[in-house]
């Protein structure tokens, strides 16, 4: 049975009223499909950011020496390397984000253990920062995902579809003669070469999908706020007609909120 209207928002307000942001710097790590992103936050301010295909212990140690974070959180759509996990456990008050970690919104996903932690992190950001407003968060990365958080800060689920690079690779891999396209700069509506036709089909196809999804949500939620993040966010943000907010590192920002929430719970002895 779904929660009664207002239940999720009242619960969130109770939790946040009892909490204050942790003062110490916090290390946040997102192990992604292609890149590992690392940030240090002081409150809501991002004071350090890096992105690398392979995060090393030496890199982590340099961050620790430079910024002296006390708390750390890590999550990912890929498995965290054991060496990184052990380093974080040994050097920080460490939270490994899983589907069992406490969060400051209500998660109504039917199979929370299968939900991508990156998707849940952006939903937390939307549900806390824009509490009281329905939000649709689009993450344009390896996959394009969309996730919906209602006005009561309840996560209601979303969708997953292949992203730009994945679609380009699929056309090349599963056909005999289509080339692998990597250039995304085509701006027209109709390609006059095979490469341009692939660019038009893939890019405009995703834009049309996004616009259609946004409009269907707006029909039910006229005051919907739309956020877009991910590596291809700027590419799509300038092509979408809808009024959207392009925000970098939204997964990291959501993880920072989750870490802050759990640090406060620990300090309160809950």
C-alpha positions in Angstrom: 0.0 0.0 0.0 1.5 3.4 -0.9 2.1 5.9 1.9 -0.6 8.4 2.7 -0.2 11.8 1.0 2.2 13.9 3.0 3.7 11.0 4.9 7.1 11.1 3.1 7.5 14.9 3.3 6.6 14.9 7.1 9.1 12.1 7.7 11.8 13.9 5.7 11.1 17.2 7.6 11.4 15.4 10.9 14.7 13.9 9.9 16.2 17.1 8.6 15.0 19.2 11.5 16.9 16.9 13.9 20.1 17.2 11.8 22.7 19.8 11.1 25.4 19.5 8.4 28.6 17.8 9.6 31.4 20.4 9.9 34.3 18.2 8.8 35.3 17.8 5.2 33.8 14.7 3.4 35.3 12.5 0.7 32.8 11.3 -1.9 33.5 8.7 -4.6 31.4 7.5 -7.5 32.7 4.3 -9.2 31.1 4.7 -12.7 31.0 2.5 -15.8 33.8 4.5 -17.5 35.2 6.9 -14.9 35.6 7.1 -11.2 34.7 10.6 -9.9 36.1 11.8 -6.6 35.1 15.0 -4.7 35.7 16.6 -1.3 32.8 18.7 0.2 32.8 21.2 3.0 29.1 21.5 3.7 27.5 21.9 0.3 30.6 23.4 -1.3 32.7 21.2 -3.6 36.3 22.1 -2.8 37.9 19.4 -4.9 37.0 17.3 -7.9 38.8 14.7 -10.1 37.8 12.1 -12.6 39.9 9.2 -13.7 39.5 5.8 -15.4 41.3 4.1 -12.5 41.4 5.5 -9.0 44.6 4.6 -7.2 45.5 4.5 -3.5 48.2 7.1 -4.2 45.6 9.4 -5.6 43.4 8.9 -2.6 46.3 9.6 -0.3 47.1 12.8 -2.0 43.5 13.9 -1.6 43.6 13.0 2.1 46.9 14.9 2.7 45.6 18.0 0.8 42.1 18.3 2.2 42.0 16.2 5.4 38.5 14.8 5.0 37.3 12.9 8.1 34.2 11.1 6.6 33.9 9.2 3.4 31.3 7.6 1.3 31.6 5.5 -1.9 29.2 3.8 -4.3 29.1 2.7 -7.8 27.5 0.9 -10.7 30.6 -1.3 -10.8 32.3 -3.2 -7.9 34.5 -1.2 -5.7 38.1 -2.4 -5.7 39.1 -4.2 -2.5 42.2 -2.1 -2.1 40.2 1.1 -2.2 37.6 -0.3 0.3 40.3 -1.3 2.8 42.0 2.1 2.4 38.7 4.0 3.1 37.9 1.8 6.1 41.3 2.3 7.6 41.6 6.1 7.0 38.1 7.5 7.4 34.8 7.2 9.1 33.6 5.3 6.0 30.1 4.6 4.7 29.7 2.2 1.8 26.5 3.2 0.2 24.2 0.2 -0.5 20.4 -0.3 -0.8 20.4 -0.8 3.0 22.0 2.6 3.8 19.6 5.1 5.5 18.5 7.9 3.1 16.5 11.1 3.8 13.7 10.3 1.3 11.2 7.4 0.9 12.3 4.8 -1.6 9.2 3.1 -3.2 11.2 1.0 -5.7 9.8 -2.6 -5.5 13.2 -4.2 -5.8 15.6 -1.7 -4.0 18.4 -4.3 -4.1 18.5 -4.0 -7.9 18.3 -0.2 -8.1 21.4 1.5 -9.4 23.0 3.4 -6.5 23.7 6.3 -8.9 20.0 6.6 -9.7 19.1 6.5 -6.0 21.8 9.2 -5.2 20.4 11.7 -7.8 16.9 11.0 -6.5 18.0 11.9 -3.0 19.5 15.1 -4.2 16.2 16.1 -6.0 14.1 15.0 -3.0 16.1 17.0 -0.5 17.2 20.1 -2.4 13.8 20.6 -4.2 11.6 19.2 -1.4 7.9 20.0 -2.1 8.3 20.0 -5.9 8.0 17.0 -8.2 11.4 16.4 -9.9 12.5 14.4 -12.9 16.2 13.7 -13.0 17.8 12.7 -16.3 21.3 11.3 -16.2 22.9 11.3 -19.7 25.9 9.0 -19.4 26.8 5.5 -20.6 23.1 4.9 -20.3 20.4 7.5 -20.2 18.3 7.2 -17.1 15.3 9.1 -15.8 14.1 9.0 -12.2 11.0 10.6 -10.7 10.7 12.0 -7.1 7.2 13.3 -6.2 6.3 16.4 -4.2 6.3 14.4 -1.0 10.0 13.4 -1.6 9.1 9.8 -2.4 11.1 8.1 -5.1 8.7 6.5 -7.6 11.1 4.9 -10.0 12.2 5.7 -13.6 13.6 4.2 -16.8 16.9 3.1 -18.5 17.8 3.3 -22.1 21.2 3.2 -24.0 23.2 6.4 -24.2 24.9 8.1 -27.1 28.1 6.0 -27.1 26.3 2.8 -26.5 24.0 3.4 -29.4 26.9 4.3 -31.8 28.7 1.1 -30.8 25.6 -1.0 -31.2 25.1 0.2 -34.8 28.7 -0.6 -35.6 28.9 -3.9 -33.8 25.6 -5.5 -35.0 25.8 -4.4 -38.6 28.3 -5.3 -41.3 29.0 -1.9 -42.9 28.0 0.9 -40.6 31.1 2.8 -39.3 31.8 3.5 -35.6 30.8 7.1 -35.0 32.5 9.1 -32.2 32.0 12.7 -33.4 28.8 14.3 -32.0 29.0 17.7 -33.6 26.4 17.2 -36.4 23.6 19.8 -35.9 21.2 19.1 -38.8 18.0 17.2 -39.0 18.9 15.0 -41.9 22.3 13.4 -42.6 23.7 13.5 -46.1 26.4 10.9 -45.4 26.2 7.6 -43.6 28.1 9.1 -40.6 25.8 12.1 -40.5 22.7 9.8 -40.8 23.9 7.8 -37.7 24.6 11.1 -35.8 21.1 12.4 -36.7 19.4 9.2 -35.9 21.1 8.6 -32.5 21.3 12.1 -31.2 17.9 13.4 -32.4 16.3 10.1 -31.4 17.5 10.5 -27.8 16.4 14.1 -27.7 12.9 13.1 -29.0 12.7 10.4 -26.3 13.7 12.9 -23.6 11.2 15.5 -24.8 8.4 13.0 -24.9 9.2 11.6 -21.4 9.4 15.1 -20.0 6.0 16.1 -21.5 4.3 13.0 -20.2 5.5 13.8 -16.7 4.5 17.5 -17.1 1.0 16.4 -18.1 0.5 14.8 -14.6 2.8 17.3 -12.7 2.5 20.8 -14.3 5.0 22.3 -11.8 7.6 19.6 -12.6 11.3 20.6 -12.2 13.6 18.8 -14.6 17.3 18.3 -13.9 19.9 16.8 -16.2 23.4 15.5 -15.3 26.0 13.1 -16.7 28.8 13.4 -19.1 26.6 14.3 -22.1 24.4 16.7 -20.1 25.5 19.9 -22.0 25.1 18.2 -25.4 21.5 17.4 -24.7 20.7 20.5 -22.5 21.2 22.8 -25.5 19.0 20.7 -27.7 16.1 20.2 -25.4 13.2 22.7 -25.7 12.1 22.0 -22.1 13.1 24.3 -19.3 15.7 22.2 -17.5 18.6 22.7 -15.1 22.0 21.2 -16.1 23.9 20.3 -12.9 27.3 18.6 -13.0 28.3 15.8 -10.6 24.7 15.2 -9.4 25.6 11.6 -8.2 28.4 13.0 -6.0 26.1 15.8 -4.7 23.5 13.2 -3.8 26.1 11.0 -2.1 27.3 14.0 -0.1 23.7 14.5 1.2 23.4 10.8 2.1 26.7 10.8 4.0 25.8 14.0 5.8 22.5 12.4 6.8 24.2 9.3 8.1 26.9 11.2 10.0 24.2 13.2 11.8 22.3 10.0 12.7 25.4 8.5 14.2 26.2 11.7 16.2 22.6 11.6 17.5 23.1 8.0 18.6 20.2 6.8 16.4 
